[in-house]
Amino acid sequence: MADTIIVDISGGCPNCGNPDVHVPADYEEKTEIRCEKCGYAAPQAEFFAAKSD
Ligand SMILES: [Zn+2]
């Protein structure tokens, strides 16, 4: 398996819609993702799972 992880961030921040969410290159399932725009932060699985559509 390659160690590159593809993350779908097309929805951006689920809180404010900011598409420019920084994802650490070495992130893993429990890495906290933070939106620089609104300050919303959550583990990535939760962050991106928060998208309603
Ligand atoms: Zn945000």
mmCIF file of the protein (N, C-alpha, C, O) and its ligand, coordinates in Angstrom:
data_MODEL
# 
_entry.id   MODEL 
# 
loop_
_entity.id 
_entity.type 
_entity.pdbx_number_of_molecules 
1 polymer     1 
2 non-polymer 1 
# 
_entity_poly.entity_id                      1 
_entity_poly.type                           'polypeptide(L)' 
_entity_poly.nstd_linkage                   no 
_entity_poly.nstd_monomer                   no 
_entity_poly.pdbx_seq_one_letter_code       MADTIIVDISGGCPNCGNPDVHVPADYEEKTEIRCEKCGYAAPQAEFFAAKSD 
_entity_poly.pdbx_seq_one_letter_code_can   MADTIIVDISGGCPNCGNPDVHVPADYEEKTEIRCEKCGYAAPQAEFFAAKSD 
_entity_poly.pdbx_strand_id                 A 
# 
loop_
_entity_poly_seq.entity_id 
_entity_poly_seq.num 
_entity_poly_seq.mon_id 
_entity_poly_seq.hetero 
1 1  MET n 
1 2  ALA n 
1 3  ASP n 
1 4  THR n 
1 5  ILE n 
1 6  ILE n 
1 7  VAL n 
1 8  ASP n 
1 9  ILE n 
1 10 SER n 
1 11 GLY n 
1 12 GLY n 
1 13 CYS n 
1 14 PRO n 
1 15 ASN n 
1 16 CYS n 
1 17 GLY n 
1 18 ASN n 
1 19 PRO n 
1 20 ASP n 
1 21 VAL n 
1 22 HIS n 
1 23 VAL n 
1 24 PRO n 
1 25 ALA n 
1 26 ASP n 
1 27 TYR n 
1 28 GLU n 
1 29 GLU n 
1 30 LYS n 
1 31 THR n 
1 32 GLU n 
1 33 ILE n 
1 34 ARG n 
1 35 CYS n 
1 36 GLU n 
1 37 LYS n 
1 38 CYS n 
1 39 GLY n 
1 40 TYR n 
1 41 ALA n 
1 42 ALA n 
1 43 PRO n 
1 44 GLN n 
1 45 ALA n 
1 46 GLU n 
1 47 PHE n 
1 48 PHE n 
1 49 ALA n 
1 50 ALA n 
1 51 LYS n 
1 52 SER n 
1 53 ASP n 
# 
loop_
_struct_asym.id 
_struct_asym.entity_id 
A 1 
B 2 
# 
loop_
_chem_comp.id 
_chem_comp.type 
_chem_comp.mon_nstd_flag 
ALA 'L-peptide linking' y 
ARG 'L-peptide linking' y 
ASN 'L-peptide linking' y 
ASP 'L-peptide linking' y 
CYS 'L-peptide linking' y 
GLN 'L-peptide linking' y 
GLU 'L-peptide linking' y 
GLY 'peptide linking'   y 
HIS 'L-peptide linking' y 
ILE 'L-peptide linking' y 
LYS 'L-peptide linking' y 
MET 'L-peptide linking' y 
PHE 'L-peptide linking' y 
PRO 'L-peptide linking' y 
SER 'L-peptide linking' y 
THR 'L-peptide linking' y 
TYR 'L-peptide linking' y 
VAL 'L-peptide linking' y 
ZN  non-polymer         . 
# 
_pdbx_entity_nonpoly.entity_id   2 
_pdbx_entity_nonpoly.name        ? 
_pdbx_entity_nonpoly.comp_id     ZN 
# 
_pdbx_nonpoly_scheme.asym_id         B 
_pdbx_nonpoly_scheme.entity_id       2 
_pdbx_nonpoly_scheme.mon_id          ZN 
_pdbx_nonpoly_scheme.ndb_seq_num     1 
_pdbx_nonpoly_scheme.pdb_seq_num     101 
_pdbx_nonpoly_scheme.auth_seq_num    101 
_pdbx_nonpoly_scheme.pdb_mon_id      ZN 
_pdbx_nonpoly_scheme.auth_mon_id     ZN 
_pdbx_nonpoly_scheme.pdb_strand_id   A 
_pdbx_nonpoly_scheme.pdb_ins_code    . 
# 
loop_
_atom_site.group_PDB 
_atom_site.id 
_atom_site.type_symbol 
_atom_site.label_atom_id 
_atom_site.label_alt_id 
_atom_site.label_comp_id 
_atom_site.label_asym_id 
_atom_site.label_entity_id 
_atom_site.label_seq_id 
_atom_site.pdbx_PDB_ins_code 
_atom_site.Cartn_x 
_atom_site.Cartn_y 
_atom_site.Cartn_z 
_atom_site.occupancy 
_atom_site.B_iso_or_equiv 
_atom_site.pdbx_formal_charge 
_atom_site.auth_seq_id 
_atom_site.auth_comp_id 
_atom_site.auth_asym_id 
_atom_site.auth_atom_id 
_atom_site.pdbx_PDB_model_num 
ATOM   1   N  N  . MET A 1 1  ? 0.838   -1.203 0.000  1.00 0.00 ? 1   MET A N  1 
ATOM   2   C  CA . MET A 1 1  ? 0.000   0.000  0.000  1.00 0.00 ? 1   MET A CA 1 
ATOM   3   C  C  . MET A 1 1  ? 0.876   1.256  0.000  1.00 0.00 ? 1   MET A C  1 
ATOM   4   O  O  . MET A 1 1  ? 1.888   1.332  0.697  1.00 0.00 ? 1   MET A O  1 
ATOM   5   N  N  . ALA A 1 2  ? 0.464   2.215  -0.785 1.00 0.00 ? 2   ALA A N  1 
ATOM   6   C  CA . ALA A 1 2  ? 1.159   3.498  -0.767 1.00 0.00 ? 2   ALA A CA 1 
ATOM   7   C  C  . ALA A 1 2  ? 0.805   4.235  0.523  1.00 0.00 ? 2   ALA A C  1 
ATOM   8   O  O  . ALA A 1 2  ? -0.254  4.019  1.112  1.00 0.00 ? 2   ALA A O  1 
ATOM   9   N  N  . ASP A 1 3  ? 1.707   5.101  0.941  1.00 0.00 ? 3   ASP A N  1 
ATOM   10  C  CA . ASP A 1 3  ? 1.418   5.824  2.171  1.00 0.00 ? 3   ASP A CA 1 
ATOM   11  C  C  . ASP A 1 3  ? 0.759   7.179  1.904  1.00 0.00 ? 3   ASP A C  1 
ATOM   12  O  O  . ASP A 1 3  ? 0.643   8.022  2.794  1.00 0.00 ? 3   ASP A O  1 
ATOM   13  N  N  . THR A 1 4  ? 0.339   7.358  0.677  1.00 0.00 ? 4   THR A N  1 
ATOM   14  C  CA . THR A 1 4  ? -0.385  8.583  0.350  1.00 0.00 ? 4   THR A CA 1 
ATOM   15  C  C  . THR A 1 4  ? -1.871  8.380  0.611  1.00 0.00 ? 4   THR A C  1 
ATOM   16  O  O  . THR A 1 4  ? -2.478  7.404  0.170  1.00 0.00 ? 4   THR A O  1 
ATOM   17  N  N  . ILE A 1 5  ? -2.420  9.311  1.325  1.00 0.00 ? 5   ILE A N  1 
ATOM   18  C  CA . ILE A 1 5  ? -3.838  9.220  1.642  1.00 0.00 ? 5   ILE A CA 1 
ATOM   19  C  C  . ILE A 1 5  ? -4.595  10.301 0.878  1.00 0.00 ? 5   ILE A C  1 
ATOM   20  O  O  . ILE A 1 5  ? -4.271  11.485 0.964  1.00 0.00 ? 5   ILE A O  1 
ATOM   21  N  N  . ILE A 1 6  ? -5.571  9.888  0.159  1.00 0.00 ? 6   ILE A N  1 
ATOM   22  C  CA . ILE A 1 6  ? -6.387  10.846 -0.578 1.00 0.00 ? 6   ILE A CA 1 
ATOM   23  C  C  . ILE A 1 6  ? -7.570  11.262 0.289  1.00 0.00 ? 6   ILE A C  1 
ATOM   24  O  O  . ILE A 1 6  ? -8.318  10.422 0.790  1.00 0.00 ? 6   ILE A O  1 
ATOM   25  N  N  . VAL A 1 7  ? -7.720  12.551 0.454  1.00 0.00 ? 7   VAL A N  1 
ATOM   26  C  CA . VAL A 1 7  ? -8.804  13.056 1.276  1.00 0.00 ? 7   VAL A CA 1 
ATOM   27  C  C  . VAL A 1 7  ? -9.719  13.926 0.421  1.00 0.00 ? 7   VAL A C  1 
ATOM   28  O  O  . VAL A 1 7  ? -9.261  14.832 -0.275 1.00 0.00 ? 7   VAL A O  1 
ATOM   29  N  N  . ASP A 1 8  ? -10.957 13.654 0.480  1.00 0.00 ? 8   ASP A N  1 
ATOM   30  C  CA . ASP A 1 8  ? -11.917 14.478 -0.235 1.00 0.00 ? 8   ASP A CA 1 
ATOM   31  C  C  . ASP A 1 8  ? -12.257 15.693 0.602  1.00 0.00 ? 8   ASP A C  1 
ATOM   32  O  O  . ASP A 1 8  ? -13.008 15.598 1.573  1.00 0.00 ? 8   ASP A O  1 
ATOM   33  N  N  . ILE A 1 9  ? -11.707 16.829 0.226  1.00 0.00 ? 9   ILE A N  1 
ATOM   34  C  CA . ILE A 1 9  ? -11.994 18.057 0.962  1.00 0.00 ? 9   ILE A CA 1 
ATOM   35  C  C  . ILE A 1 9  ? -12.773 19.026 0.084  1.00 0.00 ? 9   ILE A C  1 
ATOM   36  O  O  . ILE A 1 9  ? -12.776 20.235 0.319  1.00 0.00 ? 9   ILE A O  1 
ATOM   37  N  N  . SER A 1 10 ? -13.426 18.483 -0.918 1.00 0.00 ? 10  SER A N  1 
ATOM   38  C  CA . SER A 1 10 ? -14.139 19.325 -1.874 1.00 0.00 ? 10  SER A CA 1 
ATOM   39  C  C  . SER A 1 10 ? -15.233 20.156 -1.217 1.00 0.00 ? 10  SER A C  1 
ATOM   40  O  O  . SER A 1 10 ? -15.613 21.216 -1.715 1.00 0.00 ? 10  SER A O  1 
ATOM   41  N  N  . GLY A 1 11 ? -15.728 19.659 -0.100 1.00 0.00 ? 11  GLY A N  1 
ATOM   42  C  CA . GLY A 1 11 ? -16.779 20.394 0.587  1.00 0.00 ? 11  GLY A CA 1 
ATOM   43  C  C  . GLY A 1 11 ? -16.234 21.470 1.504  1.00 0.00 ? 11  GLY A C  1 
ATOM   44  O  O  . GLY A 1 11 ? -16.983 22.315 1.992  1.00 0.00 ? 11  GLY A O  1 
ATOM   45  N  N  . GLY A 1 12 ? -14.918 21.441 1.741  1.00 0.00 ? 12  GLY A N  1 
ATOM   46  C  CA . GLY A 1 12 ? -14.304 22.416 2.615  1.00 0.00 ? 12  GLY A CA 1 
ATOM   47  C  C  . GLY A 1 12 ? -14.831 22.312 4.040  1.00 0.00 ? 12  GLY A C  1 
ATOM   48  O  O  . GLY A 1 12 ? -15.257 21.248 4.488  1.00 0.00 ? 12  GLY A O  1 
ATOM   49  N  N  . CYS A 1 13 ? -14.794 23.427 4.733  1.00 0.00 ? 13  CYS A N  1 
ATOM   50  C  CA . CYS A 1 13 ? -15.250 23.460 6.124  1.00 0.00 ? 13  CYS A CA 1 
ATOM   51  C  C  . CYS A 1 13 ? -16.761 23.276 6.186  1.00 0.00 ? 13  CYS A C  1 
ATOM   52  O  O  . CYS A 1 13 ? -17.501 23.987 5.506  1.00 0.00 ? 13  CYS A O  1 
ATOM   53  N  N  . PRO A 1 14 ? -17.223 22.328 6.994  1.00 0.00 ? 14  PRO A N  1 
ATOM   54  C  CA . PRO A 1 14 ? -18.660 22.089 7.105  1.00 0.00 ? 14  PRO A CA 1 
ATOM   55  C  C  . PRO A 1 14 ? -19.366 23.188 7.891  1.00 0.00 ? 14  PRO A C  1 
ATOM   56  O  O  . PRO A 1 14 ? -20.593 23.283 7.887  1.00 0.00 ? 14  PRO A O  1 
ATOM   57  N  N  . ASN A 1 15 ? -18.580 24.006 8.557  1.00 0.00 ? 15  ASN A N  1 
ATOM   58  C  CA . ASN A 1 15 ? -19.166 25.057 9.379  1.00 0.00 ? 15  ASN A CA 1 
ATOM   59  C  C  . ASN A 1 15 ? -19.360 26.370 8.614  1.00 0.00 ? 15  ASN A C  1 
ATOM   60  O  O  . ASN A 1 15 ? -20.412 27.001 8.707  1.00 0.00 ? 15  ASN A O  1 
ATOM   61  N  N  . CYS A 1 16 ? -18.324 26.775 7.853  1.00 0.00 ? 16  CYS A N  1 
ATOM   62  C  CA . CYS A 1 16 ? -18.404 28.069 7.172  1.00 0.00 ? 16  CYS A CA 1 
ATOM   63  C  C  . CYS A 1 16 ? -18.248 27.947 5.660  1.00 0.00 ? 16  CYS A C  1 
ATOM   64  O  O  . CYS A 1 16 ? -18.428 28.927 4.936  1.00 0.00 ? 16  CYS A O  1 
ATOM   65  N  N  . GLY A 1 17 ? -17.915 26.756 5.181  1.00 0.00 ? 17  GLY A N  1 
ATOM   66  C  CA . GLY A 1 17 ? -17.806 26.548 3.741  1.00 0.00 ? 17  GLY A CA 1 
ATOM   67  C  C  . GLY A 1 17 ? -16.458 26.925 3.161  1.00 0.00 ? 17  GLY A C  1 
ATOM   68  O  O  . GLY A 1 17 ? -16.266 26.846 1.948  1.00 0.00 ? 17  GLY A O  1 
ATOM   69  N  N  . ASN A 1 18 ? -15.529 27.331 3.997  1.00 0.00 ? 18  ASN A N  1 
ATOM   70  C  CA . ASN A 1 18 ? -14.187 27.680 3.529  1.00 0.00 ? 18  ASN A CA 1 
ATOM   71  C  C  . ASN A 1 18 ? -13.538 26.488 2.825  1.00 0.00 ? 18  ASN A C  1 
ATOM   72  O  O  . ASN A 1 18 ? -13.321 25.449 3.448  1.00 0.00 ? 18  ASN A O  1 
ATOM   73  N  N  . PRO A 1 19 ? -13.224 26.628 1.523  1.00 0.00 ? 19  PRO A N  1 
ATOM   74  C  CA . PRO A 1 19 ? -12.654 25.509 0.774  1.00 0.00 ? 19  PRO A CA 1 
ATOM   75  C  C  . PRO A 1 19 ? -11.158 25.327 1.027  1.00 0.00 ? 19  PRO A C  1 
ATOM   76  O  O  . PRO A 1 19 ? -10.577 24.317 0.628  1.00 0.00 ? 19  PRO A O  1 
ATOM   77  N  N  . ASP A 1 20 ? -10.544 26.293 1.682  1.00 0.00 ? 20  ASP A N  1 
ATOM   78  C  CA . ASP A 1 20 ? -9.101  26.248 1.871  1.00 0.00 ? 20  ASP A CA 1 
ATOM   79  C  C  . ASP A 1 20 ? -8.763  25.757 3.271  1.00 0.00 ? 20  ASP A C  1 
ATOM   80  O  O  . ASP A 1 20 ? -8.219  26.497 4.091  1.00 0.00 ? 20  ASP A O  1 
ATOM   81  N  N  . VAL A 1 21 ? -9.093  24.497 3.530  1.00 0.00 ? 21  VAL A N  1 
ATOM   82  C  CA . VAL A 1 21 ? -8.831  23.904 4.837  1.00 0.00 ? 21  VAL A CA 1 
ATOM   83  C  C  . VAL A 1 21 ? -7.497  23.183 4.790  1.00 0.00 ? 21  VAL A C  1 
ATOM   84  O  O  . VAL A 1 21 ? -7.251  22.348 3.920  1.00 0.00 ? 21  VAL A O  1 
ATOM   85  N  N  . HIS A 1 22 ? -6.643  23.521 5.740  1.00 0.00 ? 22  HIS A N  1 
ATOM   86  C  CA . HIS A 1 22 ? -5.317  22.922 5.770  1.00 0.00 ? 22  HIS A CA 1 
ATOM   87  C  C  . HIS A 1 22 ? -5.361  21.518 6.355  1.00 0.00 ? 22  HIS A C  1 
ATOM   88  O  O  . HIS A 1 22 ? -5.834  21.305 7.471  1.00 0.00 ? 22  HIS A O  1 
ATOM   89  N  N  . VAL A 1 23 ? -4.858  20.571 5.579  1.00 0.00 ? 23  VAL A N  1 
ATOM   90  C  CA . VAL A 1 23 ? -4.777  19.196 6.060  1.00 0.00 ? 23  VAL A CA 1 
ATOM   91  C  C  . VAL A 1 23 ? -3.303  18.817 6.166  1.00 0.00 ? 23  VAL A C  1 
ATOM   92  O  O  . VAL A 1 23 ? -2.598  18.813 5.157  1.00 0.00 ? 23  VAL A O  1 
ATOM   93  N  N  . PRO A 1 24 ? -2.826  18.500 7.365  1.00 0.00 ? 24  PRO A N  1 
ATOM   94  C  CA . PRO A 1 24 ? -1.434  18.121 7.554  1.00 0.00 ? 24  PRO A CA 1 
ATOM   95  C  C  . PRO A 1 24 ? -1.060  16.945 6.653  1.00 0.00 ? 24  PRO A C  1 
ATOM   96  O  O  . PRO A 1 24 ? -1.847  16.013 6.482  1.00 0.00 ? 24  PRO A O  1 
ATOM   97  N  N  . ALA A 1 25 ? 0.146   16.992 6.075  1.00 0.00 ? 25  ALA A N  1 
ATOM   98  C  CA . ALA A 1 25 ? 0.586   15.939 5.169  1.00 0.00 ? 25  ALA A CA 1 
ATOM   99  C  C  . ALA A 1 25 ? 0.675   14.589 5.872  1.00 0.00 ? 25  ALA A C  1 
ATOM   100 O  O  . ALA A 1 25 ? 0.524   13.535 5.254  1.00 0.00 ? 25  ALA A O  1 
ATOM   101 N  N  . ASP A 1 26 ? 0.922   14.648 7.168  1.00 0.00 ? 26  ASP A N  1 
ATOM   102 C  CA . ASP A 1 26 ? 1.106   13.408 7.918  1.00 0.00 ? 26  ASP A CA 1 
ATOM   103 C  C  . ASP A 1 26 ? -0.110  13.085 8.783  1.00 0.00 ? 26  ASP A C  1 
ATOM   104 O  O  . ASP A 1 26 ? -0.009  12.361 9.774  1.00 0.00 ? 26  ASP A O  1 
ATOM   105 N  N  . TYR A 1 27 ? -1.228  13.617 8.401  1.00 0.00 ? 27  TYR A N  1 
ATOM   106 C  CA . TYR A 1 27 ? -2.424  13.407 9.207  1.00 0.00 ? 27  TYR A CA 1 
ATOM   107 C  C  . TYR A 1 27 ? -2.837  11.933 9.217  1.00 0.00 ? 27  TYR A C  1 
ATOM   108 O  O  . TYR A 1 27 ? -2.526  11.167 8.305  1.00 0.00 ? 27  TYR A O  1 
ATOM   109 N  N  . GLU A 1 28 ? -3.530  11.581 10.259 1.00 0.00 ? 28  GLU A N  1 
ATOM   110 C  CA . GLU A 1 28 ? -4.121  10.259 10.332 1.00 0.00 ? 28  GLU A CA 1 
ATOM   111 C  C  . GLU A 1 28 ? -5.546  10.412 10.833 1.00 0.00 ? 28  GLU A C  1 
ATOM   112 O  O  . GLU A 1 28 ? -6.038  11.529 10.996 1.00 0.00 ? 28  GLU A O  1 
ATOM   113 N  N  . GLU A 1 29 ? -6.201  9.303  11.073 1.00 0.00 ? 29  GLU A N  1 
ATOM   114 C  CA . GLU A 1 29 ? -7.635  9.350  11.331 1.00 0.00 ? 29  GLU A CA 1 
ATOM   115 C  C  . GLU A 1 29 ? -8.035  10.297 12.453 1.00 0.00 ? 29  GLU A C  1 
ATOM   116 O  O  . GLU A 1 29 ? -9.081  10.944 12.389 1.00 0.00 ? 29  GLU A O  1 
ATOM   117 N  N  . LYS A 1 30 ? -7.203  10.372 13.475 1.00 0.00 ? 30  LYS A N  1 
ATOM   118 C  CA . LYS A 1 30 ? -7.570  11.178 14.639 1.00 0.00 ? 30  LYS A CA 1 
ATOM   119 C  C  . LYS A 1 30 ? -6.925  12.559 14.655 1.00 0.00 ? 30  LYS A C  1 
ATOM   120 O  O  . LYS A 1 30 ? -7.061  13.311 15.620 1.00 0.00 ? 30  LYS A O  1 
ATOM   121 N  N  . THR A 1 31 ? -6.219  12.880 13.569 1.00 0.00 ? 31  THR A N  1 
ATOM   122 C  CA . THR A 1 31 ? -5.620  14.201 13.496 1.00 0.00 ? 31  THR A CA 1 
ATOM   123 C  C  . THR A 1 31 ? -6.709  15.266 13.469 1.00 0.00 ? 31  THR A C  1 
ATOM   124 O  O  . THR A 1 31 ? -7.705  15.152 12.754 1.00 0.00 ? 31  THR A O  1 
ATOM   125 N  N  . GLU A 1 32 ? -6.489  16.292 14.262 1.00 0.00 ? 32  GLU A N  1 
ATOM   126 C  CA . GLU A 1 32 ? -7.475  17.358 14.290 1.00 0.00 ? 32  GLU A CA 1 
ATOM   127 C  C  . GLU A 1 32 ? -7.272  18.308 13.113 1.00 0.00 ? 32  GLU A C  1 
ATOM   128 O  O  . GLU A 1 32 ? -6.169  18.800 12.876 1.00 0.00 ? 32  GLU A O  1 
ATOM   129 N  N  . ILE A 1 33 ? -8.341  18.551 12.394 1.00 0.00 ? 33  ILE A N  1 
ATOM   130 C  CA . ILE A 1 33 ? -8.321  19.499 11.293 1.00 0.00 ? 33  ILE A CA 1 
ATOM   131 C  C  . ILE A 1 33 ? -8.925  20.801 11.791 1.00 0.00 ? 33  ILE A C  1 
ATOM   132 O  O  . ILE A 1 33 ? -9.969  20.794 12.443 1.00 0.00 ? 33  ILE A O  1 
ATOM   133 N  N  . ARG A 1 34 ? -8.285  21.901 11.491 1.00 0.00 ? 34  ARG A N  1 
ATOM   134 C  CA . ARG A 1 34 ? -8.810  23.191 11.944 1.00 0.00 ? 34  ARG A CA 1 
ATOM   135 C  C  . ARG A 1 34 ? -9.005  24.121 10.758 1.00 0.00 ? 34  ARG A C  1 
ATOM   136 O  O  . ARG A 1 34 ? -8.151  24.230 9.878  1.00 0.00 ? 34  ARG A O  1 
ATOM   137 N  N  . CYS A 1 35 ? -10.139 24.780 10.760 1.00 0.00 ? 35  CYS A N  1 
ATOM   138 C  CA . CYS A 1 35 ? -10.436 25.788 9.753  1.00 0.00 ? 35  CYS A CA 1 
ATOM   139 C  C  . CYS A 1 35 ? -9.873  27.121 10.235 1.00 0.00 ? 35  CYS A C  1 
ATOM   140 O  O  . CYS A 1 35 ? -10.224 27.602 11.313 1.00 0.00 ? 35  CYS A O  1 
ATOM   141 N  N  . GLU A 1 36 ? -8.996  27.710 9.425  1.00 0.00 ? 36  GLU A N  1 
ATOM   142 C  CA . GLU A 1 36 ? -8.373  28.967 9.814  1.00 0.00 ? 36  GLU A CA 1 
ATOM   143 C  C  . GLU A 1 36 ? -9.358  30.128 9.771  1.00 0.00 ? 36  GLU A C  1 
ATOM   144 O  O  . GLU A 1 36 ? -9.139  31.168 10.392 1.00 0.00 ? 36  GLU A O  1 
ATOM   145 N  N  . LYS A 1 37 ? -10.419 29.941 9.049  1.00 0.00 ? 37  LYS A N  1 
ATOM   146 C  CA . LYS A 1 37 ? -11.361 31.030 8.836  1.00 0.00 ? 37  LYS A CA 1 
ATOM   147 C  C  . LYS A 1 37 ? -12.324 31.214 10.001 1.00 0.00 ? 37  LYS A C  1 
ATOM   148 O  O  . LYS A 1 37 ? -12.521 32.326 10.490 1.00 0.00 ? 37  LYS A O  1 
ATOM   149 N  N  . CYS A 1 38 ? -12.924 30.104 10.441 1.00 0.00 ? 38  CYS A N  1 
ATOM   150 C  CA . CYS A 1 38 ? -13.934 30.220 11.491 1.00 0.00 ? 38  CYS A CA 1 
ATOM   151 C  C  . CYS A 1 38 ? -13.487 29.586 12.803 1.00 0.00 ? 38  CYS A C  1 
ATOM   152 O  O  . CYS A 1 38 ? -14.122 29.773 13.841 1.00 0.00 ? 38  CYS A O  1 
ATOM   153 N  N  . GLY A 1 39 ? -12.386 28.832 12.746 1.00 0.00 ? 39  GLY A N  1 
ATOM   154 C  CA . GLY A 1 39 ? -11.866 28.254 13.974 1.00 0.00 ? 39  GLY A CA 1 
ATOM   155 C  C  . GLY A 1 39 ? -12.454 26.901 14.310 1.00 0.00 ? 39  GLY A C  1 
ATOM   156 O  O  . GLY A 1 39 ? -12.105 26.309 15.332 1.00 0.00 ? 39  GLY A O  1 
ATOM   157 N  N  . TYR A 1 40 ? -13.331 26.409 13.474 1.00 0.00 ? 40  TYR A N  1 
ATOM   158 C  CA . TYR A 1 40 ? -13.916 25.095 13.697 1.00 0.00 ? 40  TYR A CA 1 
ATOM   159 C  C  . TYR A 1 40 ? -12.836 24.032 13.622 1.00 0.00 ? 40  TYR A C  1 
ATOM   160 O  O  . TYR A 1 40 ? -12.024 24.034 12.696 1.00 0.00 ? 40  TYR A O  1 
ATOM   161 N  N  . ALA A 1 41 ? -12.819 23.132 14.578 1.00 0.00 ? 41  ALA A N  1 
ATOM   162 C  CA . ALA A 1 41 ? -11.818 22.076 14.585 1.00 0.00 ? 41  ALA A CA 1 
ATOM   163 C  C  . ALA A 1 41 ? -12.440 20.779 15.027 1.00 0.00 ? 41  ALA A C  1 
ATOM   164 O  O  . ALA A 1 41 ? -13.279 20.750 15.928 1.00 0.00 ? 41  ALA A O  1 
ATOM   165 N  N  . ALA A 1 42 ? -12.017 19.685 14.376 1.00 0.00 ? 42  ALA A N  1 
ATOM   166 C  CA . ALA A 1 42 ? -12.518 18.362 14.718 1.00 0.00 ? 42  ALA A CA 1 
ATOM   167 C  C  . ALA A 1 42 ? -11.583 17.341 14.096 1.00 0.00 ? 42  ALA A C  1 
ATOM   168 O  O  . ALA A 1 42 ? -10.879 17.655 13.136 1.00 0.00 ? 42  ALA A O  1 
ATOM   169 N  N  . PRO A 1 43 ? -11.564 16.123 14.624 1.00 0.00 ? 43  PRO A N  1 
ATOM   170 C  CA . PRO A 1 43 ? -10.819 15.055 13.962 1.00 0.00 ? 43  PRO A CA 1 
ATOM   171 C  C  . PRO A 1 43 ? -11.301 14.940 12.524 1.00 0.00 ? 43  PRO A C  1 
ATOM   172 O  O  . PRO A 1 43 ? -12.479 15.160 12.245 1.00 0.00 ? 43  PRO A O  1 
ATOM   173 N  N  . GLN A 1 44 ? -10.399 14.596 11.609 1.00 0.00 ? 44  GLN A N  1 
ATOM   174 C  CA . GLN A 1 44 ? -10.751 14.662 10.191 1.00 0.00 ? 44  GLN A CA 1 
ATOM   175 C  C  . GLN A 1 44 ? -11.961 13.838 9.823  1.00 0.00 ? 44  GLN A C  1 
ATOM   176 O  O  . GLN A 1 44 ? -12.771 14.258 8.997  1.00 0.00 ? 44  GLN A O  1 
ATOM   177 N  N  . ALA A 1 45 ? -12.097 12.663 10.428 1.00 0.00 ? 45  ALA A N  1 
ATOM   178 C  CA . ALA A 1 45 ? -13.237 11.800 10.103 1.00 0.00 ? 45  ALA A CA 1 
ATOM   179 C  C  . ALA A 1 45 ? -14.548 12.507 10.443 1.00 0.00 ? 45  ALA A C  1 
ATOM   180 O  O  . ALA A 1 45 ? -15.548 12.405 9.732  1.00 0.00 ? 45  ALA A O  1 
ATOM   181 N  N  . GLU A 1 46 ? -14.496 13.224 11.558 1.00 0.00 ? 46  GLU A N  1 
ATOM   182 C  CA . GLU A 1 46 ? -15.689 13.944 12.008 1.00 0.00 ? 46  GLU A CA 1 
ATOM   183 C  C  . GLU A 1 46 ? -15.886 15.226 11.219 1.00 0.00 ? 46  GLU A C  1 
ATOM   184 O  O  . GLU A 1 46 ? -17.005 15.593 10.861 1.00 0.00 ? 46  GLU A O  1 
ATOM   185 N  N  . PHE A 1 47 ? -14.775 15.896 10.957 1.00 0.00 ? 47  PHE A N  1 
ATOM   186 C  CA . PHE A 1 47 ? -14.797 17.155 10.222 1.00 0.00 ? 47  PHE A CA 1 
ATOM   187 C  C  . PHE A 1 47 ? -15.476 16.981 8.878  1.00 0.00 ? 47  PHE A C  1 
ATOM   188 O  O  . PHE A 1 47 ? -16.421 17.698 8.548  1.00 0.00 ? 47  PHE A O  1 
ATOM   189 N  N  . PHE A 1 48 ? -14.985 16.017 8.103  1.00 0.00 ? 48  PHE A N  1 
ATOM   190 C  CA . PHE A 1 48 ? -15.506 15.846 6.753  1.00 0.00 ? 48  PHE A CA 1 
ATOM   191 C  C  . PHE A 1 48 ? -16.809 15.049 6.748  1.00 0.00 ? 48  PHE A C  1 
ATOM   192 O  O  . PHE A 1 48 ? -17.598 15.163 5.810  1.00 0.00 ? 48  PHE A O  1 
ATOM   193 N  N  . ALA A 1 49 ? -17.037 14.259 7.767  1.00 0.00 ? 49  ALA A N  1 
ATOM   194 C  CA . ALA A 1 49 ? -18.291 13.534 7.855  1.00 0.00 ? 49  ALA A CA 1 
ATOM   195 C  C  . ALA A 1 49 ? -19.445 14.466 8.176  1.00 0.00 ? 49  ALA A C  1 
ATOM   196 O  O  . ALA A 1 49 ? -20.614 14.116 8.016  1.00 0.00 ? 49  ALA A O  1 
ATOM   197 N  N  . ALA A 1 50 ? -19.092 15.663 8.635  1.00 0.00 ? 50  ALA A N  1 
ATOM   198 C  CA . ALA A 1 50 ? -20.118 16.622 9.009  1.00 0.00 ? 50  ALA A CA 1 
ATOM   199 C  C  . ALA A 1 50 ? -20.840 17.205 7.794  1.00 0.00 ? 50  ALA A C  1 
ATOM   200 O  O  . ALA A 1 50 ? -21.876 17.858 7.926  1.00 0.00 ? 50  ALA A O  1 
ATOM   201 N  N  . LYS A 1 51 ? -20.281 16.961 6.622  1.00 0.00 ? 51  LYS A N  1 
ATOM   202 C  CA . LYS A 1 51 ? -20.965 17.420 5.413  1.00 0.00 ? 51  LYS A CA 1 
ATOM   203 C  C  . LYS A 1 51 ? -22.325 16.727 5.306  1.00 0.00 ? 51  LYS A C  1 
ATOM   204 O  O  . LYS A 1 51 ? -22.426 15.509 5.453  1.00 0.00 ? 51  LYS A O  1 
ATOM   205 N  N  . SER A 1 52 ? -23.319 17.483 5.060  1.00 0.00 ? 52  SER A N  1 
ATOM   206 C  CA . SER A 1 52 ? -24.678 16.923 5.022  1.00 0.00 ? 52  SER A CA 1 
ATOM   207 C  C  . SER A 1 52 ? -25.001 16.331 3.653  1.00 0.00 ? 52  SER A C  1 
ATOM   208 O  O  . SER A 1 52 ? -25.943 15.550 3.526  1.00 0.00 ? 52  SER A O  1 
ATOM   209 N  N  . ASP A 1 53 ? -24.248 16.685 2.656  1.00 0.00 ? 53  ASP A N  1 
ATOM   210 C  CA . ASP A 1 53 ? -24.543 16.180 1.324  1.00 0.00 ? 53  ASP A CA 1 
ATOM   211 C  C  . ASP A 1 53 ? -23.263 15.646 0.691  1.00 0.00 ? 53  ASP A C  1 
ATOM   212 O  O  . ASP A 1 53 ? -23.287 15.170 -0.443 1.00 0.00 ? 53  ASP A O  1 
HETATM 213 ZN ZN . ZN  B 2 .  ? -14.687 27.204 8.732  1.00 0.00 2 101 ZN  A ZN 1 
# 
